[in-house]
């Protein structure tokens, strides 16, 4: 085979390899449309951190439940706390991004607080925690695929079941059992609001020993949660009790 043929063969292989890499996220997202992931990116990261610190490989407390079993009021608390416009945006909240950019410019600190639930879910399932342009770019790419291939209901179901909610604790059921020794549908309104309030810093904030800031977040969530318009996706307070 001449040089021309070798170059064409190399180009074809490169093209197919590039397509495979670009479409891998779509395949991964399609899988979680119908099944819960056996392991997530954040779990792998935390286990590696535990091993590196001499604590073995850590453990995982995660007990996914259908979104219909999650209290409706807790779902509203999560949206109030993390992404009130979840149902209306396409994965990226441009209003929040502009506000976060303006605040960062004013304070001189890095941009924070503009991640949507879809972005956080993509990071939790497929990527890792940390600040880098590589991870941020991948997070945006996975977010696009998640919004294209998953209904909002499934995105929120994955989020409340897989998100980190304490050290080695993932999802609302494991968090409810660990922090309050009860199932999610037995949580009080204050407990639901508190579990939503810790989401920005679940490894630092303890629901049973709340700081002033955490108490303030809980109060704001309790005030705003009842008026948030939201479909009937979870278990209602009446059925829960």
mmCIF file of the C-alpha atoms, coordinates in Angstrom:
data_MODEL
# 
_entry.id   MODEL 
# 
loop_
_atom_site.group_PDB 
_atom_site.id 
_atom_site.type_symbol 
_atom_site.label_atom_id 
_atom_site.label_alt_id 
_atom_site.label_comp_id 
_atom_site.label_asym_id 
_atom_site.label_entity_id 
_atom_site.label_seq_id 
_atom_site.pdbx_PDB_ins_code 
_atom_site.Cartn_x 
_atom_site.Cartn_y 
_atom_site.Cartn_z 
_atom_site.occupancy 
_atom_site.B_iso_or_equiv 
_atom_site.pdbx_formal_charge 
_atom_site.auth_seq_id 
_atom_site.auth_comp_id 
_atom_site.auth_asym_id 
_atom_site.auth_atom_id 
_atom_site.pdbx_PDB_model_num 
ATOM 1   C CA . UNK A 1 1   ? 0.000   0.000  0.000  1.00 0.00 ? 1   UNK A CA 1 
ATOM 2   C CA . UNK A 1 2   ? 1.361   3.425  -0.973 1.00 0.00 ? 2   UNK A CA 1 
ATOM 3   C CA . UNK A 1 3   ? 1.707   6.463  1.202  1.00 0.00 ? 3   UNK A CA 1 
ATOM 4   C CA . UNK A 1 4   ? -1.649  7.784  0.019  1.00 0.00 ? 4   UNK A CA 1 
ATOM 5   C CA . UNK A 1 5   ? -3.403  4.576  1.058  1.00 0.00 ? 5   UNK A CA 1 
ATOM 6   C CA . UNK A 1 6   ? -1.701  4.558  4.469  1.00 0.00 ? 6   UNK A CA 1 
ATOM 7   C CA . UNK A 1 7   ? -2.710  8.173  5.088  1.00 0.00 ? 7   UNK A CA 1 
ATOM 8   C CA . UNK A 1 8   ? -6.348  7.451  4.154  1.00 0.00 ? 8   UNK A CA 1 
ATOM 9   C CA . UNK A 1 9   ? -6.425  4.385  6.396  1.00 0.00 ? 9   UNK A CA 1 
ATOM 10  C CA . UNK A 1 10  ? -5.021  6.391  9.301  1.00 0.00 ? 10  UNK A CA 1 
ATOM 11  C CA . UNK A 1 11  ? -7.546  9.171  8.664  1.00 0.00 ? 11  UNK A CA 1 
ATOM 12  C CA . UNK A 1 12  ? -10.471 6.729  8.645  1.00 0.00 ? 12  UNK A CA 1 
ATOM 13  C CA . UNK A 1 13  ? -9.344  5.090  11.896 1.00 0.00 ? 13  UNK A CA 1 
ATOM 14  C CA . UNK A 1 14  ? -8.898  8.496  13.486 1.00 0.00 ? 14  UNK A CA 1 
ATOM 15  C CA . UNK A 1 15  ? -12.370 9.551  12.350 1.00 0.00 ? 15  UNK A CA 1 
ATOM 16  C CA . UNK A 1 16  ? -13.992 6.435  13.787 1.00 0.00 ? 16  UNK A CA 1 
ATOM 17  C CA . UNK A 1 17  ? -12.076 6.795  17.059 1.00 0.00 ? 17  UNK A CA 1 
ATOM 18  C CA . UNK A 1 18  ? -13.151 10.433 17.326 1.00 0.00 ? 18  UNK A CA 1 
ATOM 19  C CA . UNK A 1 19  ? -16.793 9.537  16.671 1.00 0.00 ? 19  UNK A CA 1 
ATOM 20  C CA . UNK A 1 20  ? -16.641 6.790  19.294 1.00 0.00 ? 20  UNK A CA 1 
ATOM 21  C CA . UNK A 1 21  ? -15.272 9.212  21.896 1.00 0.00 ? 21  UNK A CA 1 
ATOM 22  C CA . UNK A 1 22  ? -17.861 11.859 21.036 1.00 0.00 ? 22  UNK A CA 1 
ATOM 23  C CA . UNK A 1 23  ? -20.762 9.392  21.173 1.00 0.00 ? 23  UNK A CA 1 
ATOM 24  C CA . UNK A 1 24  ? -19.696 7.564  24.346 1.00 0.00 ? 24  UNK A CA 1 
ATOM 25  C CA . UNK A 1 25  ? -21.466 10.118 26.596 1.00 0.00 ? 25  UNK A CA 1 
ATOM 26  C CA . UNK A 1 26  ? -24.680 9.650  24.610 1.00 0.00 ? 26  UNK A CA 1 
ATOM 27  C CA . UNK A 1 27  ? -24.457 5.870  25.119 1.00 0.00 ? 27  UNK A CA 1 
ATOM 28  C CA . UNK A 1 28  ? -23.835 6.310  28.849 1.00 0.00 ? 28  UNK A CA 1 
ATOM 29  C CA . UNK A 1 29  ? -26.765 8.703  29.179 1.00 0.00 ? 29  UNK A CA 1 
ATOM 30  C CA . UNK A 1 30  ? -29.068 6.321  27.305 1.00 0.00 ? 30  UNK A CA 1 
ATOM 31  C CA . UNK A 1 31  ? -28.156 3.544  29.727 1.00 0.00 ? 31  UNK A CA 1 
ATOM 32  C CA . UNK A 1 32  ? -29.155 5.569  32.789 1.00 0.00 ? 32  UNK A CA 1 
ATOM 33  C CA . UNK A 1 33  ? -32.473 6.419  31.170 1.00 0.00 ? 33  UNK A CA 1 
ATOM 34  C CA . UNK A 1 34  ? -33.624 2.884  31.961 1.00 0.00 ? 34  UNK A CA 1 
ATOM 35  C CA . UNK A 1 35  ? -31.288 1.668  34.706 1.00 0.00 ? 35  UNK A CA 1 
ATOM 36  C CA . UNK A 1 36  ? -29.573 3.058  37.788 1.00 0.00 ? 36  UNK A CA 1 
ATOM 37  C CA . UNK A 1 37  ? -25.773 3.123  37.487 1.00 0.00 ? 37  UNK A CA 1 
ATOM 38  C CA . UNK A 1 38  ? -23.996 0.417  39.528 1.00 0.00 ? 38  UNK A CA 1 
ATOM 39  C CA . UNK A 1 39  ? -21.309 2.963  40.412 1.00 0.00 ? 39  UNK A CA 1 
ATOM 40  C CA . UNK A 1 40  ? -20.912 6.703  39.826 1.00 0.00 ? 40  UNK A CA 1 
ATOM 41  C CA . UNK A 1 41  ? -18.010 8.996  39.133 1.00 0.00 ? 41  UNK A CA 1 
ATOM 42  C CA . UNK A 1 42  ? -18.203 10.660 42.540 1.00 0.00 ? 42  UNK A CA 1 
ATOM 43  C CA . UNK A 1 43  ? -18.222 7.296  44.315 1.00 0.00 ? 43  UNK A CA 1 
ATOM 44  C CA . UNK A 1 44  ? -15.068 6.210  42.476 1.00 0.00 ? 44  UNK A CA 1 
ATOM 45  C CA . UNK A 1 45  ? -13.395 9.511  43.332 1.00 0.00 ? 45  UNK A CA 1 
ATOM 46  C CA . UNK A 1 46  ? -14.268 9.275  47.053 1.00 0.00 ? 46  UNK A CA 1 
ATOM 47  C CA . UNK A 1 47  ? -13.122 5.667  47.232 1.00 0.00 ? 47  UNK A CA 1 
ATOM 48  C CA . UNK A 1 48  ? -9.791  6.570  45.685 1.00 0.00 ? 48  UNK A CA 1 
ATOM 49  C CA . UNK A 1 49  ? -9.422  9.457  48.137 1.00 0.00 ? 49  UNK A CA 1 
ATOM 50  C CA . UNK A 1 50  ? -10.137 7.116  51.055 1.00 0.00 ? 50  UNK A CA 1 
ATOM 51  C CA . UNK A 1 51  ? -7.523  4.644  49.777 1.00 0.00 ? 51  UNK A CA 1 
ATOM 52  C CA . UNK A 1 52  ? -4.958  7.411  49.303 1.00 0.00 ? 52  UNK A CA 1 
ATOM 53  C CA . UNK A 1 53  ? -5.550  8.597  52.887 1.00 0.00 ? 53  UNK A CA 1 
ATOM 54  C CA . UNK A 1 54  ? -5.065  5.087  54.294 1.00 0.00 ? 54  UNK A CA 1 
ATOM 55  C CA . UNK A 1 55  ? -8.750  4.456  55.068 1.00 0.00 ? 55  UNK A CA 1 
ATOM 56  C CA . UNK A 1 56  ? -9.138  1.418  52.852 1.00 0.00 ? 56  UNK A CA 1 
ATOM 57  C CA . UNK A 1 57  ? -11.469 1.759  49.912 1.00 0.00 ? 57  UNK A CA 1 
ATOM 58  C CA . UNK A 1 58  ? -14.286 3.350  51.870 1.00 0.00 ? 58  UNK A CA 1 
ATOM 59  C CA . UNK A 1 59  ? -17.893 2.267  51.612 1.00 0.00 ? 59  UNK A CA 1 
ATOM 60  C CA . UNK A 1 60  ? -21.047 3.407  49.840 1.00 0.00 ? 60  UNK A CA 1 
ATOM 61  C CA . UNK A 1 61  ? -24.474 4.003  51.373 1.00 0.00 ? 61  UNK A CA 1 
ATOM 62  C CA . UNK A 1 62  ? -26.864 4.386  48.439 1.00 0.00 ? 62  UNK A CA 1 
ATOM 63  C CA . UNK A 1 63  ? -30.405 3.004  48.225 1.00 0.00 ? 63  UNK A CA 1 
ATOM 64  C CA . UNK A 1 64  ? -32.222 4.355  45.135 1.00 0.00 ? 64  UNK A CA 1 
ATOM 65  C CA . UNK A 1 65  ? -36.008 4.551  45.164 1.00 0.00 ? 65  UNK A CA 1 
ATOM 66  C CA . UNK A 1 66  ? -38.491 5.532  42.424 1.00 0.00 ? 66  UNK A CA 1 
ATOM 67  C CA . UNK A 1 67  ? -39.299 9.214  42.299 1.00 0.00 ? 67  UNK A CA 1 
ATOM 68  C CA . UNK A 1 68  ? -42.910 8.318  43.131 1.00 0.00 ? 68  UNK A CA 1 
ATOM 69  C CA . UNK A 1 69  ? -41.695 7.251  46.591 1.00 0.00 ? 69  UNK A CA 1 
ATOM 70  C CA . UNK A 1 70  ? -39.877 10.526 47.258 1.00 0.00 ? 70  UNK A CA 1 
ATOM 71  C CA . UNK A 1 71  ? -41.966 13.112 49.144 1.00 0.00 ? 71  UNK A CA 1 
ATOM 72  C CA . UNK A 1 72  ? -43.331 15.744 46.777 1.00 0.00 ? 72  UNK A CA 1 
ATOM 73  C CA . UNK A 1 73  ? -42.440 18.444 49.283 1.00 0.00 ? 73  UNK A CA 1 
ATOM 74  C CA . UNK A 1 74  ? -38.815 17.247 49.359 1.00 0.00 ? 74  UNK A CA 1 
ATOM 75  C CA . UNK A 1 75  ? -38.589 17.506 45.572 1.00 0.00 ? 75  UNK A CA 1 
ATOM 76  C CA . UNK A 1 76  ? -39.820 21.090 45.812 1.00 0.00 ? 76  UNK A CA 1 
ATOM 77  C CA . UNK A 1 77  ? -37.276 21.783 48.574 1.00 0.00 ? 77  UNK A CA 1 
ATOM 78  C CA . UNK A 1 78  ? -34.483 20.515 46.311 1.00 0.00 ? 78  UNK A CA 1 
ATOM 79  C CA . UNK A 1 79  ? -35.579 22.746 43.445 1.00 0.00 ? 79  UNK A CA 1 
ATOM 80  C CA . UNK A 1 80  ? -35.852 25.779 45.731 1.00 0.00 ? 80  UNK A CA 1 
ATOM 81  C CA . UNK A 1 81  ? -32.385 25.081 47.126 1.00 0.00 ? 81  UNK A CA 1 
ATOM 82  C CA . UNK A 1 82  ? -30.572 24.163 43.920 1.00 0.00 ? 82  UNK A CA 1 
ATOM 83  C CA . UNK A 1 83  ? -32.426 25.057 40.712 1.00 0.00 ? 83  UNK A CA 1 
ATOM 84  C CA . UNK A 1 84  ? -35.816 26.782 40.855 1.00 0.00 ? 84  UNK A CA 1 
ATOM 85  C CA . UNK A 1 85  ? -35.993 27.080 37.042 1.00 0.00 ? 85  UNK A CA 1 
ATOM 86  C CA . UNK A 1 86  ? -35.175 23.412 36.440 1.00 0.00 ? 86  UNK A CA 1 
ATOM 87  C CA . UNK A 1 87  ? -38.360 22.777 34.458 1.00 0.00 ? 87  UNK A CA 1 
ATOM 88  C CA . UNK A 1 88  ? -37.992 25.796 32.173 1.00 0.00 ? 88  UNK A CA 1 
ATOM 89  C CA . UNK A 1 89  ? -34.327 25.754 31.147 1.00 0.00 ? 89  UNK A CA 1 
ATOM 90  C CA . UNK A 1 90  ? -32.523 23.316 28.831 1.00 0.00 ? 90  UNK A CA 1 
ATOM 91  C CA . UNK A 1 91  ? -29.763 22.343 31.227 1.00 0.00 ? 91  UNK A CA 1 
ATOM 92  C CA . UNK A 1 92  ? -28.156 25.773 31.558 1.00 0.00 ? 92  UNK A CA 1 
ATOM 93  C CA . UNK A 1 93  ? -29.663 28.650 33.533 1.00 0.00 ? 93  UNK A CA 1 
ATOM 94  C CA . UNK A 1 94  ? -28.341 31.680 31.656 1.00 0.00 ? 94  UNK A CA 1 
ATOM 95  C CA . UNK A 1 95  ? -29.826 34.095 34.176 1.00 0.00 ? 95  UNK A CA 1 
ATOM 96  C CA . UNK A 1 96  ? -27.945 32.441 37.038 1.00 0.00 ? 96  UNK A CA 1 
ATOM 97  C CA . UNK A 1 97  ? -24.775 32.260 34.961 1.00 0.00 ? 97  UNK A CA 1 
ATOM 98  C CA . UNK A 1 98  ? -24.879 35.999 34.274 1.00 0.00 ? 98  UNK A CA 1 
ATOM 99  C CA . UNK A 1 99  ? -25.553 36.754 37.936 1.00 0.00 ? 99  UNK A CA 1 
ATOM 100 C CA . UNK A 1 100 ? -22.697 34.482 39.060 1.00 0.00 ? 100 UNK A CA 1 
ATOM 101 C CA . UNK A 1 101 ? -20.320 36.064 36.530 1.00 0.00 ? 101 UNK A CA 1 
ATOM 102 C CA . UNK A 1 102 ? -21.255 39.573 37.708 1.00 0.00 ? 102 UNK A CA 1 
ATOM 103 C CA . UNK A 1 103 ? -20.705 38.584 41.349 1.00 0.00 ? 103 UNK A CA 1 
ATOM 104 C CA . UNK A 1 104 ? -17.342 37.011 40.530 1.00 0.00 ? 104 UNK A CA 1 
ATOM 105 C CA . UNK A 1 105 ? -16.248 40.155 38.703 1.00 0.00 ? 105 UNK A CA 1 
ATOM 106 C CA . UNK A 1 106 ? -17.297 42.304 41.658 1.00 0.00 ? 106 UNK A CA 1 
ATOM 107 C CA . UNK A 1 107 ? -15.610 40.161 44.317 1.00 0.00 ? 107 UNK A CA 1 
ATOM 108 C CA . UNK A 1 108 ? -12.624 38.937 42.307 1.00 0.00 ? 108 UNK A CA 1 
ATOM 109 C CA . UNK A 1 109 ? -13.430 35.332 43.263 1.00 0.00 ? 109 UNK A CA 1 
ATOM 110 C CA . UNK A 1 110 ? -14.058 32.359 40.916 1.00 0.00 ? 110 UNK A CA 1 
ATOM 111 C CA . UNK A 1 111 ? -17.548 31.936 39.480 1.00 0.00 ? 111 UNK A CA 1 
ATOM 112 C CA . UNK A 1 112 ? -19.718 29.844 41.788 1.00 0.00 ? 112 UNK A CA 1 
ATOM 113 C CA . UNK A 1 113 ? -23.355 28.866 42.168 1.00 0.00 ? 113 UNK A CA 1 
ATOM 114 C CA . UNK A 1 114 ? -24.439 28.667 38.520 1.00 0.00 ? 114 UNK A CA 1 
ATOM 115 C CA . UNK A 1 115 ? -24.672 24.862 38.212 1.00 0.00 ? 115 UNK A CA 1 
ATOM 116 C CA . UNK A 1 116 ? -28.110 23.490 37.409 1.00 0.00 ? 116 UNK A CA 1 
ATOM 117 C CA . UNK A 1 117 ? -29.471 20.186 38.663 1.00 0.00 ? 117 UNK A CA 1 
ATOM 118 C CA . UNK A 1 118 ? -28.719 18.626 35.267 1.00 0.00 ? 118 UNK A CA 1 
ATOM 119 C CA . UNK A 1 119 ? -25.120 19.832 35.411 1.00 0.00 ? 119 UNK A CA 1 
ATOM 120 C CA . UNK A 1 120 ? -24.677 18.554 38.957 1.00 0.00 ? 120 UNK A CA 1 
ATOM 121 C CA . UNK A 1 121 ? -26.239 15.231 37.994 1.00 0.00 ? 121 UNK A CA 1 
ATOM 122 C CA . UNK A 1 122 ? -23.875 14.875 35.013 1.00 0.00 ? 122 UNK A CA 1 
ATOM 123 C CA . UNK A 1 123 ? -20.900 15.604 37.261 1.00 0.00 ? 123 UNK A CA 1 
ATOM 124 C CA . UNK A 1 124 ? -22.067 13.126 39.909 1.00 0.00 ? 124 UNK A CA 1 
ATOM 125 C CA . UNK A 1 125 ? -22.823 10.258 37.527 1.00 0.00 ? 125 UNK A CA 1 
ATOM 126 C CA . UNK A 1 126 ? -20.032 10.464 34.982 1.00 0.00 ? 126 UNK A CA 1 
ATOM 127 C CA . UNK A 1 127 ? -17.269 12.824 36.134 1.00 0.00 ? 127 UNK A CA 1 
ATOM 128 C CA . UNK A 1 128 ? -15.545 14.036 39.305 1.00 0.00 ? 128 UNK A CA 1 
ATOM 129 C CA . UNK A 1 129 ? -15.491 16.918 41.753 1.00 0.00 ? 129 UNK A CA 1 
ATOM 130 C CA . UNK A 1 130 ? -12.844 19.559 41.246 1.00 0.00 ? 130 UNK A CA 1 
ATOM 131 C CA . UNK A 1 131 ? -12.141 22.751 39.375 1.00 0.00 ? 131 UNK A CA 1 
ATOM 132 C CA . UNK A 1 132 ? -10.631 22.399 35.934 1.00 0.00 ? 132 UNK A CA 1 
ATOM 133 C CA . UNK A 1 133 ? -11.535 23.506 32.422 1.00 0.00 ? 133 UNK A CA 1 
ATOM 134 C CA . UNK A 1 134 ? -11.409 19.892 31.234 1.00 0.00 ? 134 UNK A CA 1 
ATOM 135 C CA . UNK A 1 135 ? -14.000 18.749 33.756 1.00 0.00 ? 135 UNK A CA 1 
ATOM 136 C CA . UNK A 1 136 ? -16.161 21.812 33.117 1.00 0.00 ? 136 UNK A CA 1 
ATOM 137 C CA . UNK A 1 137 ? -16.105 21.199 29.366 1.00 0.00 ? 137 UNK A CA 1 
ATOM 138 C CA . UNK A 1 138 ? -17.065 17.541 29.819 1.00 0.00 ? 138 UNK A CA 1 
ATOM 139 C CA . UNK A 1 139 ? -19.800 18.565 32.254 1.00 0.00 ? 139 UNK A CA 1 
ATOM 140 C CA . UNK A 1 140 ? -21.313 20.881 29.643 1.00 0.00 ? 140 UNK A CA 1 
ATOM 141 C CA . UNK A 1 141 ? -21.138 18.130 26.999 1.00 0.00 ? 141 UNK A CA 1 
ATOM 142 C CA . UNK A 1 142 ? -22.823 15.523 29.217 1.00 0.00 ? 142 UNK A CA 1 
ATOM 143 C CA . UNK A 1 143 ? -25.459 18.083 30.228 1.00 0.00 ? 143 UNK A CA 1 
ATOM 144 C CA . UNK A 1 144 ? -26.418 18.618 26.579 1.00 0.00 ? 144 UNK A CA 1 
ATOM 145 C CA . UNK A 1 145 ? -26.872 14.883 26.054 1.00 0.00 ? 145 UNK A CA 1 
ATOM 146 C CA . UNK A 1 146 ? -28.838 14.465 29.269 1.00 0.00 ? 146 UNK A CA 1 
ATOM 147 C CA . UNK A 1 147 ? -31.282 17.189 28.297 1.00 0.00 ? 147 UNK A CA 1 
ATOM 148 C CA . UNK A 1 148 ? -31.631 15.687 24.803 1.00 0.00 ? 148 UNK A CA 1 
ATOM 149 C CA . UNK A 1 149 ? -32.101 12.064 25.844 1.00 0.00 ? 149 UNK A CA 1 
ATOM 150 C CA . UNK A 1 150 ? -33.675 12.117 29.309 1.00 0.00 ? 150 UNK A CA 1 
ATOM 151 C CA . UNK A 1 151 ? -37.009 13.520 30.467 1.00 0.00 ? 151 UNK A CA 1 
ATOM 152 C CA . UNK A 1 152 ? -36.843 16.036 33.299 1.00 0.00 ? 152 UNK A CA 1 
ATOM 153 C CA . UNK A 1 153 ? -38.520 13.567 35.636 1.00 0.00 ? 153 UNK A CA 1 
ATOM 154 C CA . UNK A 1 154 ? -35.733 11.012 35.126 1.00 0.00 ? 154 UNK A CA 1 
ATOM 155 C CA . UNK A 1 155 ? -33.000 13.628 35.571 1.00 0.00 ? 155 UNK A CA 1 
ATOM 156 C CA . UNK A 1 156 ? -34.477 14.666 38.911 1.00 0.00 ? 156 UNK A CA 1 
ATOM 157 C CA . UNK A 1 157 ? -34.948 11.030 39.938 1.00 0.00 ? 157 UNK A CA 1 
ATOM 158 C CA . UNK A 1 158 ? -31.276 10.321 39.240 1.00 0.00 ? 158 UNK A CA 1 
ATOM 159 C CA . UNK A 1 159 ? -30.258 13.477 41.070 1.00 0.00 ? 159 UNK A CA 1 
ATOM 160 C CA . UNK A 1 160 ? -32.111 12.806 44.337 1.00 0.00 ? 160 UNK A CA 1 
ATOM 161 C CA . UNK A 1 161 ? -30.928 9.179  44.354 1.00 0.00 ? 161 UNK A CA 1 
ATOM 162 C CA . UNK A 1 162 ? -27.264 9.636  43.410 1.00 0.00 ? 162 UNK A CA 1 
ATOM 163 C CA . UNK A 1 163 ? -26.162 13.047 44.701 1.00 0.00 ? 163 UNK A CA 1 
ATOM 164 C CA . UNK A 1 164 ? -23.619 13.151 47.527 1.00 0.00 ? 164 UNK A CA 1 
ATOM 165 C CA . UNK A 1 165 ? -25.347 13.922 50.858 1.00 0.00 ? 165 UNK A CA 1 
ATOM 166 C CA . UNK A 1 166 ? -22.570 13.317 53.354 1.00 0.00 ? 166 UNK A CA 1 
ATOM 167 C CA . UNK A 1 167 ? -19.389 11.314 53.679 1.00 0.00 ? 167 UNK A CA 1 
ATOM 168 C CA . UNK A 1 168 ? -20.028 8.013  51.886 1.00 0.00 ? 168 UNK A CA 1 
ATOM 169 C CA . UNK A 1 169 ? -23.772 8.816  51.766 1.00 0.00 ? 169 UNK A CA 1 
ATOM 170 C CA . UNK A 1 170 ? -25.539 9.131  48.412 1.00 0.00 ? 170 UNK A CA 1 
ATOM 171 C CA . UNK A 1 171 ? -29.167 9.923  47.725 1.00 0.00 ? 171 UNK A CA 1 
ATOM 172 C CA . UNK A 1 172 ? -32.149 10.934 49.817 1.00 0.00 ? 172 UNK A CA 1 
ATOM 173 C CA . UNK A 1 173 ? -32.985 7.489  51.202 1.00 0.00 ? 173 UNK A CA 1 
ATOM 174 C CA . UNK A 1 174 ? -29.503 6.808  52.551 1.00 0.00 ? 174 UNK A CA 1 
ATOM 175 C CA . UNK A 1 175 ? -29.371 10.350 53.944 1.00 0.00 ? 175 UNK A CA 1 
ATOM 176 C CA . UNK A 1 176 ? -32.753 10.050 55.674 1.00 0.00 ? 176 UNK A CA 1 
ATOM 177 C CA . UNK A 1 177 ? -31.766 6.748  57.232 1.00 0.00 ? 177 UNK A CA 1 
ATOM 178 C CA . UNK A 1 178 ? -28.301 7.955  58.286 1.00 0.00 ? 178 UNK A CA 1 
ATOM 179 C CA . UNK A 1 179 ? -29.235 11.367 59.677 1.00 0.00 ? 179 UNK A CA 1 
ATOM 180 C CA . UNK A 1 180 ? -32.760 10.719 60.993 1.00 0.00 ? 180 UNK A CA 1 
ATOM 181 C CA . UNK A 1 181 ? -33.115 6.925  61.172 1.00 0.00 ? 181 UNK A CA 1 
ATOM 182 C CA . UNK A 1 182 ? -36.283 6.943  59.084 1.00 0.00 ? 182 UNK A CA 1 
ATOM 183 C CA . UNK A 1 183 ? -37.461 6.490  55.518 1.00 0.00 ? 183 UNK A CA 1 
ATOM 184 C CA . UNK A 1 184 ? -37.787 9.566  53.270 1.00 0.00 ? 184 UNK A CA 1 
ATOM 185 C CA . UNK A 1 185 ? -41.588 9.458  53.293 1.00 0.00 ? 185 UNK A CA 1 
ATOM 186 C CA . UNK A 1 186 ? -41.505 9.676  57.116 1.00 0.00 ? 186 UNK A CA 1 
ATOM 187 C CA . UNK A 1 187 ? -39.427 12.846 57.236 1.00 0.00 ? 187 UNK A CA 1 
ATOM 188 C CA . UNK A 1 188 ? -40.940 15.964 58.746 1.00 0.00 ? 188 UNK A CA 1 
ATOM 189 C CA . UNK A 1 189 ? -41.096 19.151 56.702 1.00 0.00 ? 189 UNK A CA 1 
ATOM 190 C CA . UNK A 1 190 ? -38.197 20.606 58.692 1.00 0.00 ? 190 UNK A CA 1 
ATOM 191 C CA . UNK A 1 191 ? -36.092 17.496 58.044 1.00 0.00 ? 191 UNK A CA 1 
ATOM 192 C CA . UNK A 1 192 ? -36.842 17.574 54.322 1.00 0.00 ? 192 UNK A CA 1 
ATOM 193 C CA . UNK A 1 193 ? -35.846 21.230 54.127 1.00 0.00 ? 193 UNK A CA 1 
ATOM 194 C CA . UNK A 1 194 ? -32.664 20.536 56.092 1.00 0.00 ? 194 UNK A CA 1 
ATOM 195 C CA . UNK A 1 195 ? -31.595 17.701 53.772 1.00 0.00 ? 195 UNK A CA 1 
ATOM 196 C CA . UNK A 1 196 ? -32.082 20.053 50.825 1.00 0.00 ? 196 UNK A CA 1 
ATOM 197 C CA . UNK A 1 197 ? -30.218 22.831 52.637 1.00 0.00 ? 197 UNK A CA 1 
ATOM 198 C CA . UNK A 1 198 ? -27.008 20.797 53.015 1.00 0.00 ? 198 UNK A CA 1 
ATOM 199 C CA . UNK A 1 199 ? -26.677 20.028 49.287 1.00 0.00 ? 199 UNK A CA 1 
ATOM 200 C CA . UNK A 1 200 ? -24.084 22.727 48.461 1.00 0.00 ? 200 UNK A CA 1 
ATOM 201 C CA . UNK A 1 201 ? -21.693 21.335 51.106 1.00 0.00 ? 201 UNK A CA 1 
ATOM 202 C CA . UNK A 1 202 ? -22.898 17.900 52.273 1.00 0.00 ? 202 UNK A CA 1 
ATOM 203 C CA . UNK A 1 203 ? -19.488 16.792 53.565 1.00 0.00 ? 203 UNK A CA 1 
ATOM 204 C CA . UNK A 1 204 ? -19.083 19.937 55.650 1.00 0.00 ? 204 UNK A CA 1 
ATOM 205 C CA . UNK A 1 205 ? -22.602 20.568 56.991 1.00 0.00 ? 205 UNK A CA 1 
ATOM 206 C CA . UNK A 1 206 ? -24.243 18.273 59.545 1.00 0.00 ? 206 UNK A CA 1 
ATOM 207 C CA . UNK A 1 207 ? -28.079 18.354 59.588 1.00 0.00 ? 207 UNK A CA 1 
ATOM 208 C CA . UNK A 1 208 ? -28.065 17.409 63.280 1.00 0.00 ? 208 UNK A CA 1 
ATOM 209 C CA . UNK A 1 209 ? -25.619 20.166 64.263 1.00 0.00 ? 209 UNK A CA 1 
ATOM 210 C CA . UNK A 1 210 ? -26.592 23.011 61.917 1.00 0.00 ? 210 UNK A CA 1 
ATOM 211 C CA . UNK A 1 211 ? -24.664 26.250 61.742 1.00 0.00 ? 211 UNK A CA 1 
ATOM 212 C CA . UNK A 1 212 ? -26.426 29.616 61.666 1.00 0.00 ? 212 UNK A CA 1 
ATOM 213 C CA . UNK A 1 213 ? -25.995 29.720 57.890 1.00 0.00 ? 213 UNK A CA 1 
ATOM 214 C CA . UNK A 1 214 ? -27.490 26.248 57.484 1.00 0.00 ? 214 UNK A CA 1 
ATOM 215 C CA . UNK A 1 215 ? -30.457 27.164 59.698 1.00 0.00 ? 215 UNK A CA 1 
ATOM 216 C CA . UNK A 1 216 ? -31.007 30.267 57.569 1.00 0.00 ? 216 UNK A CA 1 
ATOM 217 C CA . UNK A 1 217 ? -30.975 28.171 54.374 1.00 0.00 ? 217 UNK A CA 1 
ATOM 218 C CA . UNK A 1 218 ? -33.475 25.740 55.902 1.00 0.00 ? 218 UNK A CA 1 
ATOM 219 C CA . UNK A 1 219 ? -35.792 28.600 56.843 1.00 0.00 ? 219 UNK A CA 1 
ATOM 220 C CA . UNK A 1 220 ? -35.643 30.157 53.374 1.00 0.00 ? 220 UNK A CA 1 
ATOM 221 C CA . UNK A 1 221 ? -36.406 26.784 51.778 1.00 0.00 ? 221 UNK A CA 1 
ATOM 222 C CA . UNK A 1 222 ? -39.397 26.260 54.111 1.00 0.00 ? 222 UNK A CA 1 
ATOM 223 C CA . UNK A 1 223 ? -40.743 29.692 53.190 1.00 0.00 ? 223 UNK A CA 1 
ATOM 224 C CA . UNK A 1 224 ? -40.392 29.271 49.424 1.00 0.00 ? 224 UNK A CA 1 
ATOM 225 C CA . UNK A 1 225 ? -41.175 25.562 48.993 1.00 0.00 ? 225 UNK A CA 1 
ATOM 226 C CA . UNK A 1 226 ? -44.993 25.642 49.334 1.00 0.00 ? 226 UNK A CA 1 
ATOM 227 C CA . UNK A 1 227 ? -45.457 28.194 46.542 1.00 0.00 ? 227 UNK A CA 1 
ATOM 228 C CA . UNK A 1 228 ? -43.195 26.530 43.956 1.00 0.00 ? 228 UNK A CA 1 
ATOM 229 C CA . UNK A 1 229 ? -45.217 25.260 40.998 1.00 0.00 ? 229 UNK A CA 1 
ATOM 230 C CA . UNK A 1 230 ? -44.215 21.677 40.270 1.00 0.00 ? 230 UNK A CA 1 
ATOM 231 C CA . UNK A 1 231 ? -45.801 18.555 38.664 1.00 0.00 ? 231 UNK A CA 1 
ATOM 232 C CA . UNK A 1 232 ? -47.011 15.707 40.859 1.00 0.00 ? 232 UNK A CA 1 
ATOM 233 C CA . UNK A 1 233 ? -43.929 13.525 40.475 1.00 0.00 ? 233 UNK A CA 1 
ATOM 234 C CA . UNK A 1 234 ? -43.398 12.427 44.062 1.00 0.00 ? 234 UNK A CA 1 
ATOM 235 C CA . UNK A 1 235 ? -45.319 11.117 47.009 1.00 0.00 ? 235 UNK A CA 1 
ATOM 236 C CA . UNK A 1 236 ? -47.631 13.752 48.472 1.00 0.00 ? 236 UNK A CA 1 
ATOM 237 C CA . UNK A 1 237 ? -47.398 14.795 52.112 1.00 0.00 ? 237 UNK A CA 1 
ATOM 238 C CA . UNK A 1 238 ? -50.850 13.340 52.752 1.00 0.00 ? 238 UNK A CA 1 
ATOM 239 C CA . UNK A 1 239 ? -49.953 9.907  51.350 1.00 0.00 ? 239 UNK A CA 1 
ATOM 240 C CA . UNK A 1 240 ? -46.559 9.983  53.060 1.00 0.00 ? 240 UNK A CA 1 
ATOM 241 C CA . UNK A 1 241 ? -48.200 10.280 56.434 1.00 0.00 ? 241 UNK A CA 1 
# 
